[in-house]
């Protein structure tokens, strides 16, 4: 029963993390069109900070902790589908960190990227999510 509760918590954390990973680049799309230091830009900086700090990062931590626990008790470590999934999750975590770096660039007033860049970047977590979910559900290679 504990495993099922942890699995539930894991799924909720992943949903929350993904919501942030999909929403933060969208905020950047609108933020990059604003004058640095303007009242609206400061509002976007606050929204981006709160999303990253209070939703995305805690969700990432919970998803990692519950995921590692479930992998250890279920014995998935050496299965090819899980190793593939693990690599993609590491990449997803890298995207998380990169978005944090971009957020800090906005705060520092040094963002040099266009709204088009952020629109394309917004698709990276989506593609990773599709492959991760497919690996978990289908469990190919095994």
N, C-alpha and C positions, 0 to 999 in steps of 0.2 A: 504494500500500500504506500509506503514511503516513496518508492521509486515512481509510482504514478503521480504523486503530489509534486515530486521534483520535476518530472516530465511536464506537468501542467505549468509549473513555474518557468521552466525552460522555454516552452512555447510562448508564454506571455511575454517573457523578456525578449525573445527573438522578434516578436511582433512589434514591441515598443522600439527596439533598436532599429529595425527596418523602417519603421515610420519616420524616425529621425533621419536615417541615412537617405531617405527619399525626399524628405521635406527641406532639410538644410540647404542642399544645392539649389532648390527652387527659391528659397529665400535669397540666396546669393544672386540669382538671376535678376531679381527686382532690386536688390541692394546695389548692384554695380552701376545702375543708372542714376544713383543719387549723388548729390554733392557731398564729399567727405566732410564730416563735422556738422552737417545739417541736422535739424531736429528729427527729421524722418530717418536719416542714416543712423542716428543714435538709438532710435527706437528699434530699428532692425538689428543693431548690434546687441541690444538687450535681449531681444527675442532669440537671436542666434546663440547667445551665451547661455540663456536659460535652457534652451532645447538641448544644447551640447552637454552642459554641465549637470543638469538635473534629470534629464530623461535618457539621452543617448548613452552617456558614459556609465551610469548605474545599470542600465539594461545590458550593455556590453559585458560588464563584470558578472552580473547574474547569469547571463547566457553562457559565458565561459565556465563559470564555476559549476553550474548544474550540468552542462554538457560534458565537462571533463569527468565529473562524478559518474554520470550515466555511462559514459564510455568505459570507465574503469570497472564498473560492476557488471556490465553486459558483455565484456570481452571483445568489443569491436576493434580494438587497437590495431590488429594485424590484418583486418579485412581491407581489400583494395578499395572498395567504395568509401570506406571510412577515411582511409588515408587521403584519397582524392578530396573528400569533403573537408577534411582538416586543412589541407593546403588552401582551398578556396576560402575557408573561414579566416585563415591567417591573412589572405589578401583583403578580405572584407574588413578586418581589423586595421589593416594598413590604410584603406580608404577612410576609415573613421579618423585615424590620426591625421591624414592629409587634409580632411575637411576641417579639423581643429586648427591646423596650420593656416589654412585659407581664412578661417574666421579671424585669427589674430592679425592677418594682413589687412583685413577691413578695418579692424580697430586701430591699427597703426597708420591707416590712411595710405597704404602702399599696394593695394590691389591693382594689378595691371591686366587682369583677365576680363574678357568680354562676357556678355550675357550668353552668347553662343557657346562659349567654352563651358559655362556652367550647365547649359542645357544638355550638352553631350556628356559631361561628367555625371549628370543626374541618371544616366542610363547604366553606368557601371554597377552600382549596387543591384539594380534590377536584374541584369544579366547574371551576376554572381548568385543572386537569390534563386533564380530559375534553375541553375545548375546544381546548387546545393539541395534544393527541395527534390529535384529529380534523383539525385544520388541517394537521398534518404528513403524516398518512397520506392524506387525501382530496385535499388541495391544491385547495380550492374557489376560486372567483374567478379561475381562470386557465386 
